[in-house]
Amino acid sequence: MKQTQRHDAIIDLVRRQGYVSTEELVAFFAVSPQTIRRDLNDLAEQNKIHRHHGGAALPSSSENTAWQDRKMMWSAEKARIAQRVASQIANGSTLFIDIGTTPEAVAHALMNHTNLRIVTNNINVATLLMDKSDFRVILAGGEVRTRDGGIVGEATLDFISQFRLDYGILGISGIDMDGSLLEFDYHEVRAKRAIIENSRCVMLVTDHSKFGRNAMVNLGNMSLIDYLFTNDTPPESVMRVIEQYDVHLELC
């Protein structure tokens, strides 16, 4: 494969996955790590990717990938994560379910549970779970984001703050190499903080593509969560932060 073709293919992979590691690219193209590093450096200089130690991510930190595209990305991995989360939630539990495609996968995995009480600011989650007659689904008020069915705003924060629930199921747009939890929307970050503050156990659910992915709003660090569910071992620098804050890591 010519270098220009490989560059185009790398850009396409990064756009579809959000983040791709050097090891993945070496295996995918069957070339040396040195070749991939040169490719990534060239693309970063052209601002076509954002270079990370160990891989590459999308260059934009201000706009997320479209919801429909995100729903298709890593769907099998998200399903495995969701099943592991569901296995740790007892029937009769109370929980928040956040905005995002991985929290939505968790909602799907909970359909065989009984007598759950769910508070959500995600219309897609509420629509799915309302079919369960033994579930009590409570939908937060606020402004509806038409692009993904998320509900945000001051009314959302006030509503969430009325509850104290067993579990908070959170998604995230990016995890920086220092362990910072990153999002694209300030209003969504505020809703996540309200969920964190009002959950007895906070479970962050994310596929591996979010490690090293850039986004402009900082939610906080790993000390905010109790469990991290993901499908692959996080980068070494993130692992150190996970261990520092005694976060329980579940590899699915």
C-alpha positions in Angstrom: 0.0 0.0 0.0 1.3 3.4 -0.9 1.9 6.0 1.8 -0.9 8.3 0.7 -3.3 5.4 0.7 -2.2 4.4 4.2 -2.6 7.9 5.4 -6.2 8.1 4.1 -6.9 4.7 5.7 -5.5 5.9 9.0 -7.7 9.0 9.0 -10.7 6.9 8.2 -10.0 4.6 11.1 -9.5 7.5 13.5 -12.8 9.1 12.4 -14.7 5.8 12.8 -13.2 4.8 16.1 -12.3 8.1 17.8 -8.9 6.7 18.9 -6.6 4.1 17.4 -3.4 2.8 19.0 0.0 2.4 17.2 -0.2 -1.4 17.9 -3.5 -1.6 16.1 -2.2 0.2 13.1 1.0 -1.9 12.9 -1.2 -5.0 12.9 -3.7 -3.6 10.5 -1.2 -2.5 7.8 1.5 -5.1 8.5 4.2 -2.5 8.6 6.8 -1.6 11.2 6.1 0.6 14.3 8.6 3.1 12.9 6.6 3.4 9.7 3.4 4.0 11.6 5.0 6.6 13.8 6.2 8.5 10.8 2.7 8.4 9.3 1.2 9.7 12.5 3.7 12.5 12.8 3.1 13.5 9.2 -0.7 13.5 9.7 -0.4 15.4 13.0 1.7 18.1 11.3 -1.2 18.5 8.7 -3.7 18.7 11.6 -5.6 15.7 10.3 -5.2 13.8 13.5 -4.2 14.5 17.1 -1.0 12.6 18.0 -0.8 10.8 21.3 1.9 8.7 22.9 0.8 5.3 21.8 -1.7 6.3 19.1 -3.9 9.0 17.5 -7.3 10.6 18.0 -9.6 13.0 16.3 -8.1 16.5 16.0 -11.3 18.3 17.1 -11.9 18.8 20.8 -15.1 20.9 20.4 -17.5 18.6 18.5 -18.4 15.0 19.1 -19.0 12.3 16.4 -22.7 12.0 15.3 -24.8 9.9 17.6 -25.8 7.4 14.9 -22.2 6.8 14.0 -21.2 6.4 17.6 -23.9 3.9 18.1 -22.4 1.7 15.4 -18.8 2.0 16.6 -17.6 -0.8 18.8 -21.1 -2.2 19.2 -20.0 -5.7 20.1 -17.5 -4.3 22.7 -20.2 -2.1 24.2 -22.6 -5.1 24.4 -20.0 -7.0 26.4 -19.4 -4.1 28.7 -23.1 -3.7 29.2 -23.6 -7.4 30.1 -20.9 -7.2 32.7 -22.4 -4.1 34.3 -25.9 -5.7 34.3 -24.5 -8.8 36.0 -23.5 -6.7 39.0 -26.8 -4.9 39.4 -29.3 -6.7 41.6 -33.1 -6.9 40.9 -34.9 -4.1 42.8 -32.0 -1.7 42.5 -32.3 2.1 41.9 -30.1 3.7 39.3 -29.3 6.7 37.1 -28.6 6.1 33.5 -26.6 8.8 31.7 -26.5 10.2 28.1 -24.4 8.1 25.7 -24.4 5.0 23.5 -22.7 2.8 26.1 -25.1 3.7 28.9 -27.9 2.9 26.3 -26.3 -0.5 25.8 -26.5 -1.0 29.5 -30.2 -0.2 29.4 -30.6 -3.0 26.8 -28.7 -5.4 29.0 -31.0 -4.7 32.0 -34.2 -5.7 30.2 -34.2 -9.2 31.9 -34.0 -7.6 35.4 -37.0 -7.1 37.6 -38.4 -4.2 39.7 -35.7 -1.6 38.8 -36.2 2.1 39.4 -34.4 4.2 36.8 -33.9 7.9 36.7 -32.5 9.1 33.3 -31.8 12.2 31.3 -31.7 10.0 28.1 -34.9 9.8 26.0 -33.6 6.7 24.2 -33.2 4.9 27.5 -36.6 5.9 28.8 -38.2 4.8 25.5 -36.6 1.4 25.7 -37.2 0.7 29.4 -40.8 1.9 29.4 -41.8 -1.4 27.8 -41.0 -3.2 31.1 -44.2 -3.1 33.2 -42.3 -3.8 36.4 -39.8 -1.0 35.9 -40.4 2.5 37.2 -38.8 4.9 34.8 -38.4 8.6 35.7 -37.4 11.0 32.9 -35.6 14.2 33.9 -36.9 17.5 32.7 -34.8 20.0 30.8 -33.8 20.9 27.2 -33.8 18.0 24.8 -30.8 17.7 22.5 -32.2 16.6 19.2 -28.9 15.1 18.0 -28.9 12.3 20.6 -31.9 12.4 22.8 -30.0 13.8 25.8 -31.7 16.1 28.3 -29.6 18.9 29.9 -30.0 22.3 31.6 -30.7 23.8 35.0 -34.0 21.9 35.4 -32.2 18.6 34.8 -29.7 19.4 37.6 -32.5 20.3 40.0 -34.4 17.1 39.1 -31.5 14.7 39.5 -30.5 16.3 42.8 -33.9 15.2 44.3 -32.7 11.5 44.3 -30.2 9.3 46.1 -29.8 6.1 44.1 -27.8 2.9 44.3 -25.9 3.2 41.0 -24.9 5.9 38.6 -24.2 4.5 35.1 -22.0 7.1 33.3 -20.6 7.3 29.8 -17.7 9.6 28.7 -16.4 11.1 25.5 -12.7 10.9 26.3 -10.2 9.9 28.9 -7.0 11.9 28.7 -3.6 10.2 29.3 -3.5 11.8 32.8 -6.8 10.2 33.6 -8.9 13.3 33.2 -12.5 12.6 32.2 -13.5 14.7 29.2 -16.7 15.8 27.5 -17.7 18.1 24.7 -20.7 19.8 26.3 -20.4 21.9 29.5 -24.1 21.3 30.3 -23.7 17.5 30.0 -20.8 17.7 32.4 -22.9 19.4 35.0 -25.6 16.7 34.6 -22.9 14.0 35.1 -21.6 15.7 38.2 -25.1 15.7 39.6 -25.4 12.0 38.9 -22.1 11.3 40.6 -23.0 13.4 43.7 -26.2 11.5 44.1 -25.1 7.9 43.4 -23.8 5.5 46.1 -21.8 3.6 43.5 -20.5 5.3 40.3 -19.9 3.0 37.3 -18.1 4.5 34.2 -18.7 2.5 31.1 -16.5 3.1 28.0 -14.9 1.2 25.2 -11.2 1.5 24.6 -11.4 4.1 21.8 -12.1 6.8 24.4 -8.6 6.4 25.9 -6.5 9.3 24.7 -9.5 10.9 22.9 -9.6 14.7 23.2 -12.6 16.8 24.3 -12.7 20.3 25.7 -14.6 20.1 29.0 -13.0 18.5 32.0 -15.4 16.6 34.2 -12.7 15.7 36.8 -10.4 12.8 37.5 -10.7 9.1 38.3 -11.4 9.8 42.0 -15.0 10.5 41.0 -15.8 6.9 40.0 -15.9 3.6 41.8 -15.8 1.2 38.8 -14.4 1.4 35.3 -15.9 -1.0 32.8 -14.0 -1.3 29.5 -13.0 -3.8 26.9 -9.3 -3.4 26.8 -6.4 -2.6 29.2 -6.1 1.2 29.5 -2.8 2.9 28.6 0.0 2.7 31.3 -0.4 6.3 32.4 -4.2 5.9 32.9 -3.6 2.6 34.7 -1.4 4.4 37.2 -4.2 6.9 38.0 -6.7 4.1 38.3 -4.5 2.4 40.9 -3.8 5.7 42.6 -7.5 6.3 43.3 -8.3 2.6 43.9 -10.8 2.4 41.1 -12.1 -1.1 40.5 -11.3 -2.0 36.9 -13.5 -4.5 35.0 -12.1 -5.7 31.7 -14.9 -7.1 29.6 
